[in-house]
């Protein structure tokens, strides 16, 4: 299937997606946008020439403070087993201790690639639970994707835990997200890291601002930046187009869209 206007020629790897119902404020308060069942997600990524997308279930994140973490993970395991283009982030909530045990079992499934944490959705501060979460990830040698950029999930607050557990690869989601107007928080966190194990993804409404991506590449290079769309919460073609037309080199675009993900996750995101 051809991409939008034929511009999406490189098969991309999207490390940040979802499926399910967008209802952060309550199960009966469904937003009229941003929801998509698995088959819709597959249709979206095919149109955008995205070869693989790593998803977490919205059921495990929404509503805020009331999500069914365990049930959502079970649904996700079934979904990825039925769709060759989907891989799974297993959602872990430190306030739901059974999610740790479930995650260990989930990683017997080769399509589960790491854990997703979301301090905002699960209502905790990473400064309080980071040691526990990163200790778990280190014990099982897991990649961690986290929501970041809000008061309880500031990028800089993750760095000490990444430094303490250098075998844990951390991806800070939402480049440019910030509780104020500072769009450099994610780049600063990568710079602060002593072990080189902190990455960021591009899934962000703030990333579409002029120069946010370009400034970040100029500051830290492209090797630590991964393409994430936050599909279906954001309009996937726009997220991809932002990078396609960024004022950065074609080599850096290839790194962001594909090469960095292959280095980080291995062949599972290719096969």
C-alpha positions in Angstrom: 0.0 0.0 0.0 1.4 3.4 -0.9 2.1 5.9 1.8 0.8 9.5 1.9 1.7 11.1 -1.4 4.5 8.5 -1.8 6.7 10.4 0.7 7.1 7.5 3.2 9.6 5.4 1.3 11.6 4.1 4.3 10.0 1.3 6.3 9.9 2.8 9.8 9.9 1.2 13.2 7.5 2.9 15.6 8.5 2.2 19.2 5.5 4.0 20.8 1.9 3.1 20.0 -1.3 2.0 21.7 -4.7 0.4 21.0 -8.0 0.5 22.7 -10.4 3.2 24.0 -9.2 6.7 24.9 -10.9 7.4 28.2 -8.4 8.9 30.7 -11.2 10.7 32.7 -13.4 7.7 33.2 -14.7 4.6 31.4 -18.0 6.4 30.6 -16.2 9.5 29.3 -14.8 8.3 26.0 -13.1 11.0 24.0 -14.4 11.2 20.4 -10.8 10.9 19.1 -7.7 8.9 19.7 -9.3 5.4 20.0 -8.5 2.5 17.7 -8.9 -1.2 17.8 -5.9 -3.3 16.7 -7.1 -3.8 13.2 -7.4 0.0 12.9 -3.8 0.5 14.2 -2.5 -2.0 11.6 -4.4 -0.1 8.8 -2.9 3.2 10.0 0.7 2.0 10.1 0.5 0.3 6.7 -0.6 3.6 5.2 2.4 5.3 6.8 4.9 2.5 5.8 5.6 1.6 9.4 6.8 -2.0 9.4 6.5 -2.6 13.1 4.9 -0.8 16.0 5.3 -1.6 19.7 2.0 -1.1 21.5 0.7 -0.9 25.0 -3.0 -1.3 25.7 -5.0 1.8 26.8 -6.9 -0.5 29.0 -3.8 -0.8 31.2 -3.4 3.0 31.4 -6.9 4.5 31.4 -8.9 5.7 33.2 -6.2 7.5 35.3 -5.9 5.8 38.6 -8.4 3.1 37.7 -6.9 1.2 34.8 -7.0 -2.6 34.6 -3.3 -3.1 34.2 -3.4 -6.9 34.3 -6.4 -7.3 32.0 -5.0 -4.9 29.5 -1.7 -6.8 29.4 -3.5 -10.1 28.8 -5.5 -8.5 25.9 -2.3 -7.1 24.4 -0.5 -10.5 24.5 -3.4 -11.9 22.5 -3.5 -9.0 20.1 0.2 -9.1 19.2 0.1 -12.9 18.8 -2.5 -12.3 16.0 -0.8 -9.4 14.3 2.7 -9.8 12.8 3.2 -6.0 12.7 2.6 -5.5 16.4 4.9 -6.0 19.3 4.1 -5.5 23.0 5.1 -3.2 25.8 4.1 -4.9 29.1 2.6 -2.3 31.4 3.9 -2.3 35.0 2.4 -0.3 37.8 4.3 -0.2 41.0 1.1 0.3 42.9 -0.2 -3.0 41.5 2.4 -5.5 42.7 0.9 -8.3 40.7 1.9 -6.5 37.6 5.6 -7.4 38.3 4.8 -11.1 38.5 2.6 -10.9 35.4 5.4 -9.2 33.5 7.9 -12.0 34.3 5.4 -14.5 32.8 4.7 -12.2 29.8 8.3 -12.1 28.8 8.2 -15.8 28.1 6.4 -14.5 25.0 9.0 -13.4 22.5 6.8 -10.6 21.2 7.1 -8.7 24.5 10.0 -6.3 24.2 10.1 -4.4 27.4 8.0 -2.6 30.1 5.9 0.6 29.8 5.5 2.8 32.9 3.3 5.8 33.2 3.5 7.8 36.5 0.8 10.2 35.4 -1.8 7.6 34.5 -1.1 5.4 37.5 -0.7 8.4 39.8 2.7 8.1 41.5 5.9 10.0 41.5 8.9 8.4 39.8 11.2 9.8 42.5 9.4 7.5 45.0 9.1 4.3 42.9 12.0 4.6 40.5 14.4 2.4 42.5 11.9 -0.4 42.7 11.0 -0.2 39.0 14.5 0.0 37.7 15.6 -2.7 40.1 13.0 -5.0 38.5 14.0 -4.0 35.0 17.7 -4.6 35.8 17.0 -8.0 37.3 15.3 -9.1 34.1 17.4 -7.0 31.7 14.5 -5.1 30.3 14.1 -2.0 28.2 11.9 0.6 29.8 9.6 3.1 28.0 8.2 5.8 30.2 5.8 8.7 29.8 7.8 11.8 30.7 7.6 15.6 30.9 5.1 16.2 33.6 5.8 17.2 37.2 5.8 13.6 38.5 7.7 12.3 35.5 10.4 14.9 34.7 13.1 13.6 32.4 15.9 14.5 34.8 14.3 12.6 37.6 14.8 9.3 35.8 18.5 9.8 35.2 19.8 8.8 38.7 17.9 5.4 38.3 19.3 4.9 34.9 22.8 5.6 36.2 22.3 3.2 39.1 21.2 0.4 36.8 23.4 0.8 33.7 22.1 -2.4 32.0 18.6 -0.9 31.8 17.9 1.0 28.6 15.5 3.8 29.2 13.4 5.6 26.6 11.9 8.9 27.7 8.8 9.4 25.6 7.4 12.7 24.3 10.3 14.9 23.1 9.6 18.5 24.1 6.9 17.7 26.7 7.3 19.9 29.7 5.3 21.5 32.6 6.6 24.9 31.4 8.0 26.2 28.1 11.4 24.5 28.3 11.5 22.1 25.4 15.0 20.9 26.2 14.3 18.7 29.2 14.7 15.4 27.2 18.0 16.5 25.6 19.3 17.6 29.0 18.4 14.2 30.5 20.4 12.4 27.8 23.3 14.7 28.4 23.1 14.1 32.2 23.3 10.3 31.8 26.6 8.9 32.8 26.1 5.4 31.3 24.8 6.3 27.8 21.6 4.3 28.4 19.0 7.1 28.1 17.1 7.5 24.9 14.1 9.6 23.9 11.2 9.2 21.5 9.6 11.7 19.2 5.9 11.1 20.1 4.8 14.6 21.1 2.5 17.4 20.3 5.4 19.7 21.3 7.7 18.0 18.8 5.8 19.7 16.0 7.0 23.1 17.1 9.7 24.6 14.9 13.3 23.6 15.7 12.5 21.3 18.7 13.7 18.2 16.8 16.5 20.0 14.9 17.8 21.6 18.1 17.8 18.2 19.9 19.7 16.5 17.1 22.2 19.4 17.0 22.6 19.1 20.8 22.9 15.3 21.4 23.1 13.8 17.9 20.6 11.4 16.4 21.8 8.1 17.9 19.6 8.4 21.0 16.4 9.4 19.3 13.7 6.9 18.3 10.6 7.4 16.2 7.4 7.1 18.2 4.0 8.3 17.0 1.7 7.6 20.0 -0.7 6.1 17.5 -3.7 6.5 17.7 -3.6 9.3 20.2 -1.8 11.5 17.7 -2.3 11.7 13.9 0.4 9.2 12.7 1.1 10.8 9.3 1.8 14.1 11.0 4.2 12.5 13.5 6.1 10.9 10.7 6.0 13.9 8.4 7.6 16.0 11.1 10.8 13.9 10.8 10.6 13.5 7.0 10.7 17.2 6.5 13.0 18.1 9.5 16.1 20.1 8.7 18.5 17.3 9.6 20.5 14.9 7.4 19.1 11.9 5.6 21.4 9.7 7.6 20.0 11.1 10.8 16.4 10.5 9.6 17.3 6.8 8.9 18.7 6.5 12.4 15.6 7.9 13.9 13.1 6.0 11.8 14.8 2.6 11.8 18.4 2.1 12.6 18.4 3.1 16.2 15.5 0.8 17.0 17.3 -2.2 15.4 20.4 -1.5 17.4 18.3 -1.2 20.6 15.8 -4.0 20.2 17.6 -6.4 17.8 16.0 -8.5 15.0 12.6 -8.7 16.7 11.7 -5.3 15.2 12.8 -6.5 11.7 11.5 -10.0 11.3 
